[in-house]
Amino acid sequence: MLKLARWIIYMLDKKIVATDNAPKAIGPYSQGVKVGDFLFISGQIPLDAKTGRIIGTTISEQTEQVLKNIQAIVSASGATMSDVVKTTVYLKDLNEFAIMNDVYARFFKSDFPARATVEVSALPKSVKIEIDAIVRV
């Protein structure tokens, strides 16, 4: 019973994951929250961590910056991109899916994470893409 109680406490332990290598949160949320063996990364948009400015005007440029931001948070947790188990991609224009997918494939080489991709009517700061992730750490 004591072993089960310790496991439950471990699983409920919540730790904030933050890094200066990814943009600071622009609202009341954390870059990432680790609970047990999982890290939940908040939606990332193509902001530069140092300047706070949007990087790129094309879906290719913006996707690359978003995934670099996710990679920085993943790394700050001690994990790698191969530990990402699920992503959700929010696109302003689903017609840009193939271009986004080409960039995405450069960050995930094999044992790909599960993924959902949806078109949305608007994103923060009028960007073209936002991605959130769940990581096994």
trRosetta pair geometry for C-beta under 8 A, 3 or more apart (Angstrom, degrees):
i j d omega theta_ij theta_ji phi_ij phi_ji
1 4 5.7 -54 -154 35 35 113
1 5 6.5 37 149 -20 66 104
2 5 5.6 -52 -149 35 34 114
2 6 6.5 36 152 -19 65 103
3 6 5.8 -52 -151 35 31 111
3 7 6.5 33 151 -20 63 106
4 7 5.6 -54 -148 36 32 113
4 8 6.4 33 153 -20 65 104
5 8 5.8 -52 -148 35 31 111
5 9 6.5 31 153 -17 64 105
6 9 5.7 -55 -149 38 32 111
6 10 6.2 35 151 -22 66 107
7 10 5.5 -53 -147 36 31 114
7 11 6.2 28 155 -18 65 107
8 11 5.8 -55 -145 38 30 109
8 12 6.2 17 158 -10 64 112
9 12 6.0 -66 -145 44 28 103
9 13 6.6 49 151 -47 63 95
10 13 5.7 -38 -155 1 31 119
10 36 6.3 80 131 -112 78 76
11 35 7.0 39 174 160 54 86
11 36 4.2 9 -132 -81 59 122
12 35 7.2 -21 -144 -159 23 101
12 36 7.7 37 -28 -51 23 93
13 35 7.0 160 78 -141 51 56
13 36 7.0 122 49 -63 83 49
14 33 6.2 -15 -164 -174 96 104
14 34 7.3 147 -157 79 44 54
14 35 5.3 -13 -101 -93 71 89
15 33 7.3 151 77 -161 42 55
15 34 4.5 -17 63 61 95 105
15 35 7.8 175 23 -72 67 43
16 30 4.9 -125 -141 -139 100 148
16 31 8.0 90 180 43 85 78
16 32 7.3 127 -169 83 51 59
16 33 6.1 -32 -107 -106 54 67
16 34 7.7 -153 -70 19 6 82
17 30 7.3 103 50 153 56 119
17 31 6.3 -97 98 86 74 98
17 32 3.7 -28 66 81 111 111
17 33 6.9 -156 16 -75 87 17
17 34 5.4 83 -35 -26 114 104
17 39 6.1 -1 5 -142 154 118
17 73 6.3 99 122 -170 116 86
17 76 5.6 136 178 107 101 111
17 77 4.9 -13 -133 -80 151 94
18 30 6.6 -98 -69 -164 98 91
18 31 5.0 123 -112 25 64 123
18 32 7.2 -171 -66 37 46 81
18 76 7.0 -104 94 152 18 156
19 22 5.3 71 74 16 99 94
19 31 6.8 -116 26 99 72 166
19 72 5.4 -154 92 151 142 98
19 73 6.0 -163 22 -97 119 52
19 75 7.5 50 -79 78 168 89
19 76 3.7 -133 -55 -77 126 146
20 49 6.5 111 158 165 52 125
21 49 5.6 -38 179 -137 23 179
21 72 3.8 -154 112 -155 105 128
21 75 7.5 -31 79 69 148 124
21 76 7.0 180 43 -57 113 112
22 31 5.6 113 92 -144 131 138
22 44 7.0 -71 -166 -122 120 126
22 49 5.4 -135 -157 -93 5 121
22 69 4.5 99 -137 -159 97 77
22 70 7.7 96 -116 -57 135 19
22 72 4.1 173 -52 86 94 127
22 73 5.0 -6 -19 -51 162 89
22 76 7.6 -97 3 -13 117 137
23 26 7.3 -15 146 -36 119 97
23 31 7.9 160 77 -103 57 109
23 44 7.4 139 38 -145 109 88
23 45 7.7 -38 42 61 154 75
23 47 3.8 43 -75 92 153 124
23 48 7.1 95 -77 83 101 22
23 49 5.1 -130 -66 -99 49 58
23 52 6.6 109 -136 -114 104 59
23 69 6.1 -19 7 -131 90 130
24 31 7.8 -85 -136 -59 32 109
24 49 7.8 107 -20 -149 64 70
24 52 7.6 -29 36 -97 96 102
25 28 7.6 84 139 -113 133 4
25 29 5.1 -164 -151 74 136 70
25 30 6.2 -83 -54 -116 145 17
25 31 6.1 -131 -54 -55 93 65
25 42 6.9 42 -109 66 104 160
26 47 7.8 155 -37 -57 127 166
26 124 7.1 143 74 175 138 149
29 42 5.1 118 140 -109 129 152
30 33 5.3 101 72 -59 135 88
30 42 6.5 161 83 -25 50 127
31 41 6.9 -22 156 -145 65 77
31 42 6.1 -120 -151 31 24 109
31 73 5.1 -155 153 -112 114 125
31 76 7.9 32 107 59 138 150
32 39 5.2 7 179 -178 125 103
32 40 6.5 158 -156 78 69 45
32 41 4.7 -27 -99 -100 97 66
32 42 6.8 -134 -75 1 45 78
32 73 4.9 141 -33 179 129 121
32 76 7.5 156 34 77 138 117
32 77 6.4 -82 116 -59 155 123
32 135 8.0 -15 -147 28 134 123
33 39 7.2 158 79 -154 35 57
33 40 5.1 -14 59 57 88 99
34 38 7.0 169 -149 93 59 41
34 39 4.7 -26 -95 -97 80 77
34 40 7.8 180 -82 16 31 68
34 77 6.1 151 -75 -135 127 118
34 137 6.3 -47 -131 43 118 148
35 38 5.9 -15 66 67 75 90
35 40 7.2 10 13 -4 103 109
37 136 5.9 7 144 -156 99 75
37 137 6.1 -169 -172 61 55 62
38 85 8.0 -64 -126 30 101 133
38 134 6.1 -11 -169 -173 112 95
38 135 6.8 143 -159 75 59 49
38 136 6.2 -37 -99 -103 68 50
38 137 6.9 145 -113 17 14 87
39 73 7.7 173 155 142 133 99
39 74 7.3 149 89 -115 148 59
39 77 4.8 -25 -84 -124 156 168
39 79 6.7 -146 14 7 140 143
39 134 7.2 157 81 -159 54 46
39 135 4.2 -15 59 60 104 104
39 136 7.9 -142 18 -56 82 6
39 137 5.0 66 -23 -24 110 126
40 132 7.8 6 180 173 74 110
40 133 7.9 174 -155 93 39 51
40 134 5.7 -12 -106 -108 65 77
40 135 8.0 -159 -67 23 24 75
41 44 6.9 -21 151 -30 112 109
41 70 5.9 91 143 -135 161 85
41 73 5.2 119 -123 107 120 146
41 74 7.3 -42 -64 -62 144 75
41 132 5.8 176 93 -163 76 65
41 133 4.3 12 46 57 122 87
41 134 7.3 -152 18 -73 80 30
41 135 6.6 55 -21 -10 110 110
42 132 6.1 -65 177 -120 22 105
43 88 7.9 -56 -96 80 94 102
43 90 7.0 1 -140 14 129 130
43 130 4.5 24 179 167 115 116
43 131 6.7 154 -145 78 67 21
43 132 4.3 -54 -78 -61 61 98
44 47 7.9 -123 -172 28 76 91
44 66 5.0 139 108 -156 102 77
44 69 4.3 175 -170 99 140 130
44 70 5.3 -148 20 -59 153 81
44 73 7.6 -153 -70 -2 135 136
44 130 6.6 163 72 -156 36 68
44 131 5.7 -24 53 63 89 75
44 132 7.1 143 2 -88 71 49
45 54 7.6 -48 139 -115 107 88
45 62 7.9 -34 -177 -171 67 105
45 66 6.4 -47 -152 -100 18 100
45 123 6.6 152 -108 155 123 119
45 124 5.6 -121 -39 70 157 105
45 125 6.3 135 136 44 157 118
45 127 4.7 146 -164 29 115 162
45 129 7.2 153 -133 91 65 57
45 130 5.0 -34 -81 -99 80 87
46 54 5.7 60 94 -158 94 71
46 55 4.8 -118 162 54 101 83
46 56 5.8 -66 164 44 153 106
46 61 7.3 78 -156 123 154 75
46 62 4.0 -106 -37 -148 154 73
46 63 7.7 -40 -76 -32 120 18
46 64 8.0 55 -121 66 115 59
46 65 3.7 79 -144 82 90 128
46 66 5.2 -62 -72 -50 72 79
46 69 7.6 -160 -115 -13 37 131
46 127 5.7 163 28 -145 95 136
46 128 7.9 12 2 42 131 83
46 129 6.9 64 -30 64 107 93
47 52 6.0 -15 -172 -154 115 40
47 53 6.9 149 -149 77 69 21
47 54 6.3 -49 -96 -92 57 46
47 55 7.1 128 -146 -3 9 90
47 65 7.4 158 37 150 23 125
47 69 7.1 67 57 -86 74 146
47 125 7.7 94 -73 35 102 165
48 51 4.5 21 88 43 127 93
48 52 6.6 -55 70 -2 78 15
48 53 5.2 4 27 56 115 73
48 54 7.8 -63 -7 6 85 0
48 55 5.2 110 -56 -53 90 109
48 65 7.2 -65 -73 -153 62 128
49 69 7.1 159 -57 -111 100 89
49 72 7.1 -76 -59 106 148 176
54 62 7.7 -16 -177 -110 95 102
54 125 6.0 -177 -70 142 121 133
54 127 6.2 -167 -132 -91 123 101
55 61 6.4 -137 135 155 81 100
55 62 6.9 152 88 -105 73 54
55 65 4.0 149 73 -91 129 156
56 60 7.4 -137 -165 83 143 60
56 61 2.5 178 -130 119 136 119
56 62 4.5 -148 87 -55 126 62
56 64 7.3 116 -44 48 156 99
56 65 6.0 -163 7 -10 121 128
57 61 6.6 35 34 53 42 140
57 62 7.7 -94 102 -43 1 105
58 61 4.7 93 56 10 84 100
58 62 6.8 -160 89 -2 42 90
58 99 7.8 -96 161 158 102 146
58 128 7.9 -44 158 17 24 162
59 62 5.8 -60 -140 45 30 108
59 63 5.9 35 160 -25 67 108
59 91 7.7 24 -135 -140 126 105
59 93 7.6 -104 -74 59 134 103
59 96 4.1 164 -61 177 169 138
59 99 5.0 94 87 99 122 127
59 100 5.5 -74 159 -65 117 85
59 128 5.0 -116 -97 131 75 148
59 129 6.4 98 -146 -33 80 123
60 63 6.0 -54 -144 33 23 109
60 64 6.6 23 157 -18 59 107
60 99 5.4 -86 -64 169 86 109
60 100 7.7 -141 -86 -84 47 43
60 102 7.4 -24 -114 76 99 111
60 103 5.5 159 -145 -55 65 130
61 64 5.9 -58 -154 34 29 112
61 65 6.6 23 154 -15 64 107
62 65 5.8 -55 -149 37 34 109
62 66 6.3 37 153 -21 67 105
62 127 6.0 158 -154 -171 139 102
62 128 5.0 126 62 50 161 107
62 129 5.2 142 122 32 116 109
63 66 5.7 -54 -148 36 32 113
63 67 6.3 24 158 -13 66 108
63 99 7.6 173 -3 124 145 82
63 100 4.9 169 -89 -134 147 73
63 103 4.1 118 103 83 128 148
63 104 6.5 -76 176 -52 129 75
63 129 5.5 18 -82 62 71 169
63 131 8.0 71 -141 -27 71 131
64 67 6.0 -62 -148 41 28 105
64 68 6.3 32 153 -21 65 106
64 103 5.3 -106 -63 -162 76 131
64 106 7.9 -3 -109 65 90 136
65 68 5.5 -51 -146 34 33 114
65 69 6.5 36 153 -21 64 102
66 69 5.7 -56 -156 33 31 112
66 70 6.6 29 149 -16 65 104
66 129 5.7 -96 -27 109 156 112
66 130 7.0 -172 -128 -129 137 29
66 131 5.1 106 154 21 129 110
67 70 5.4 -47 -144 37 39 113
67 71 6.1 46 152 -24 66 104
67 103 7.0 -175 3 142 142 102
67 104 6.9 176 -76 -111 142 55
67 107 4.6 -121 178 -60 140 161
67 131 7.0 18 -75 51 67 153
68 71 5.5 -51 -146 36 31 116
68 72 6.5 37 152 -24 63 101
69 72 5.7 -50 -152 29 32 113
69 73 6.8 25 153 -13 63 104
70 73 5.9 -59 -153 38 34 107
70 74 6.1 37 150 -21 69 108
70 81 7.9 81 115 -109 103 95
70 84 7.7 39 155 -96 124 140
70 131 6.3 -49 -53 97 140 116
70 133 5.5 87 -151 -2 126 142
71 74 5.5 -52 -143 38 31 115
71 75 6.1 34 156 -20 64 107
71 81 5.8 -27 -110 -67 89 111
71 107 6.8 -124 -65 -146 118 119
72 75 5.8 -54 -147 37 28 112
72 76 6.4 33 152 -24 62 105
73 76 5.5 -49 -147 31 33 115
73 77 6.8 30 153 -17 62 103
74 77 6.0 -64 -161 34 31 108
74 79 5.0 -84 -178 83 82 98
74 80 6.6 66 142 -157 120 11
74 81 6.0 95 105 -76 166 55
74 83 6.9 158 -164 63 114 106
74 84 6.6 -54 -107 -63 140 98
74 133 7.5 -35 -70 102 108 148
74 135 5.6 172 -120 -103 93 159
75 78 7.7 62 -178 -62 35 14
75 79 7.3 -111 -85 66 25 55
75 80 7.3 42 -90 -102 69 50
77 135 6.6 126 71 95 154 142
77 137 5.0 -86 146 -108 119 145
78 137 6.2 90 70 -162 93 109
79 83 4.0 -99 -173 59 116 152
79 84 7.9 128 135 -52 130 60
79 135 5.2 145 92 163 164 129
79 136 7.2 148 -128 85 140 47
79 137 4.5 -98 -55 -107 122 82
80 83 5.5 110 57 -2 59 100
81 84 5.6 -21 -166 -6 54 116
81 107 5.6 -126 -162 169 155 85
81 108 6.3 -131 152 -86 114 66
82 108 7.9 136 -95 -135 51 68
82 109 7.7 -34 -88 42 96 95
82 110 7.9 7 -124 67 104 72
82 111 6.4 54 -159 72 89 120
83 135 5.1 56 116 -169 98 91
83 136 5.0 -128 -174 64 91 74
83 137 6.4 81 156 -83 148 50
84 87 6.4 19 166 -50 125 100
84 108 7.1 -87 63 -98 127 114
84 113 4.5 -59 120 -61 91 140
84 133 5.3 -49 -142 -168 112 126
84 134 7.3 113 -160 77 65 45
84 135 5.1 -45 -100 -100 55 82
85 113 5.3 135 168 -133 11 96
85 114 6.6 10 155 19 64 92
85 134 5.4 -53 64 100 93 93
85 135 6.6 149 7 -119 82 25
85 136 5.3 72 -35 -23 123 98
86 113 5.5 -158 -69 174 18 110
86 114 4.7 -15 -107 66 78 97
86 115 7.1 168 -158 -80 53 43
86 133 6.8 154 87 -156 57 54
86 134 4.2 15 53 42 102 110
87 113 5.4 89 -7 100 91 137
87 114 7.7 174 25 88 58 52
87 115 4.9 -5 64 -113 88 89
87 116 7.8 -157 99 34 55 59
87 131 5.6 -7 -172 -171 114 106
87 132 6.8 162 -153 83 62 45
87 133 4.8 -20 -101 -100 80 80
87 134 7.7 -153 -70 21 41 67
88 115 7.2 163 -90 -158 33 61
88 116 4.9 -8 -119 63 80 96
88 117 7.6 169 -165 -84 51 36
88 118 7.3 -7 -175 11 96 103
88 131 6.9 166 81 -151 49 57
88 132 5.2 2 50 52 97 92
88 133 7.9 -159 20 -73 64 41
89 100 6.7 128 -177 152 145 143
89 104 7.5 -46 -83 -90 146 142
89 115 6.5 19 -6 -174 104 110
89 116 7.2 -168 29 94 69 49
89 117 4.3 -11 66 -112 109 83
89 118 7.4 159 86 24 61 56
89 129 6.8 -28 -167 -157 89 102
89 130 7.8 153 -158 82 45 47
89 131 5.1 -14 -104 -102 66 91
90 117 8.0 -172 -73 -154 23 55
90 118 6.0 -17 -113 69 63 86
90 119 8.0 108 -165 -133 57 15
90 120 4.9 6 -172 -6 103 131
90 123 6.2 142 118 -95 120 118
90 129 6.7 143 80 -157 63 50
90 130 4.4 -6 56 59 115 92
90 131 7.2 -164 20 -75 74 42
91 94 5.5 121 89 -84 130 50
91 96 6.1 -169 -165 66 129 101
91 97 6.5 -100 -30 -79 173 70
91 100 6.4 -107 -95 -33 125 161
91 117 6.4 23 -6 -177 114 98
91 118 7.2 180 29 90 78 36
91 119 5.4 -44 78 -104 89 62
91 120 7.1 146 68 18 36 79
91 128 6.9 -3 -153 161 67 74
91 129 5.7 -10 -105 -103 62 80
92 96 7.8 23 63 28 77 134
92 119 7.3 26 155 -156 11 76
92 120 6.6 -51 -97 68 45 77
92 122 7.4 32 -119 -116 96 25
92 123 5.9 -94 -69 -1 98 115
92 127 7.3 -168 -36 110 128 48
92 128 4.7 -97 21 -142 122 52
92 129 7.0 -95 -3 -56 87 48
93 96 4.9 74 88 -2 97 107
93 119 6.9 24 -135 -134 13 111
93 128 6.9 -41 20 -153 93 96
94 97 5.5 9 -175 -43 61 110
94 117 7.6 122 -125 137 92 107
94 119 4.0 -67 -43 -67 105 123
96 99 5.1 -52 -171 43 75 115
96 100 5.7 80 130 -25 87 102
96 128 6.8 -25 73 174 165 125
97 100 5.7 -62 -149 40 29 111
97 101 6.0 30 156 -24 67 110
97 117 6.5 99 -126 144 107 151
98 101 5.5 -54 -145 35 29 115
98 102 6.7 37 154 -25 62 99
99 102 5.9 -48 -155 26 32 113
99 103 7.1 24 151 -9 62 103
100 103 6.1 -63 -159 40 35 106
100 104 6.0 38 148 -24 70 112
100 117 7.9 143 97 -137 141 137
100 129 6.4 154 -116 -101 127 143
101 104 5.3 -51 -140 37 33 119
101 105 6.3 41 158 -27 64 102
102 105 5.9 -52 -153 27 27 113
102 106 7.5 32 148 -23 57 98
103 106 5.9 -50 -165 21 40 114
103 107 7.5 25 147 -9 66 104
104 107 6.1 -68 -164 38 39 105
104 108 6.4 -12 158 23 76 109
105 108 6.5 -75 -131 62 33 79
105 109 8.0 83 176 -97 64 39
108 112 5.2 80 150 -122 129 77
108 113 6.4 -100 -125 8 146 88
112 115 7.4 -54 154 -15 108 115
113 133 7.4 -7 167 -143 172 97
120 123 6.2 97 87 -61 129 85
122 126 7.3 -48 -155 -103 86 58
123 126 6.9 109 69 -132 75 13
123 127 5.0 -73 101 62 125 80
123 128 7.3 -77 38 22 143 1
123 129 7.2 -7 -69 43 177 4
123 130 5.1 -179 -147 -22 127 116
124 127 6.6 6 78 15 62 106
124 130 7.1 81 27 -79 93 135
127 130 6.8 106 85 -56 124 82
